[in-house]
């Protein structure tokens, strides 16, 4: 059965022991998923955006660098926050480089 709506962007899921970070000022928050146009991160005390709020910060990938981003808080998903990033979002090359590293380091996560 084909999906009614295919995802437009590849979603990178980080292993629990190798998370990227989202920085807002002095706040450091773990990123659980990222794509070129969105992130899902775990907020810390003192950071409580509501749906529709603007969110600005820096995404830090451990291997490929830091990227300033801006977006809109879309929703809460369990204990995390989903932000839809404004263009240009995260570079496709950075998301793919991080994915290649994770596939090599954690092959069991991507098997079969």
N, C-alpha and C positions, 0 to 999 in steps of 0.2 A: 504494500500500500504506500503510495507516494505521500510525502508530507505536503500539507496544504501550503505551508510557508517554510521555505528553506532559510537557514540562517545566512545572513549576508556576510558576516565576519567570522573568522576562526576564533574560537574561544580557547584560551590557554588556561588550564587548571594547574595550579601549583601544588606540589606535595606539601603536606603539613609541616615538614621540617626544613623546607627550602622556599619560603614565601618571599615575594617581592614586598616593597613597602610603599605606602602612600603618606607623604609628608605634607602637613599643613602647619606652617609656623614651626613650633617646637614639638608638635604632636606627631608620633610615628605610629602608623596603623598597618597591620598586615593585610596584604592583598591576596585573596583566594583565587580570583579569576581575572583575566584581562583579555581584551581584544583591542583592535585599532580604535573602536568607538565606544568602549565601555570598560568599567572596572567594578568588581565586587570586593569590598573590603570590610574589615571588622572595626567599628568605631571604638574610640576610647572615651573615658569620662571627659566631659568638657566639649565634646564634639557631637552634637545631636541635630543634624539637619532634618528638615521636614520635606516631604515630596514637593517638588517644584523649586526648592531653594537652589541658588547657584553655589557651586563647590569649586574651589580652585586649590591647586597644590602641585606636588611633584611626585611622579611615579618613579620609583627607583628599582630598576632591575639589577640584580647582583652582578651580572656579567656584562651587560651591554650599555649601562649608563642611566642617566637621569633625564626625565622628560617633563617639562611643565605642561599641565593640562587644566582645562576648565570644562565644566559640564553642569548638568542639572540632576539633582537627586531624583531618581525615578521611583524607587520603592525600597522597603525593607524586605529582606528575604532571610527569615529566621533571625539570627543575631547579626546579620551583615546588612550593608547598605549598597545599593546598586546605583551607579552614576553613569548616565549617558553623556559621553564626551562630545564637545563641540569640535568641528573640523579645525585643525587636521587630526586631532586625537593623538594616538600613539603611532609611531612609524611602523608600517607593515614589516620592514626589515628587522626592527628590534624585536617584535613579537615572534617572528620566525627564528631569529637567532637564539632567543631564549628557549623556544620550543626544541630546537636542535640540541641544545645543551641538556635540557631535561630528558629528552629521549635517550641520549647517550648515558646519562648518569643514573636514570631510573628505568631501564628497559622493561622491567616487569610491569610497570604501570601502563605500558603501551603495547604489550603483547596481546596477540589474538584478538 
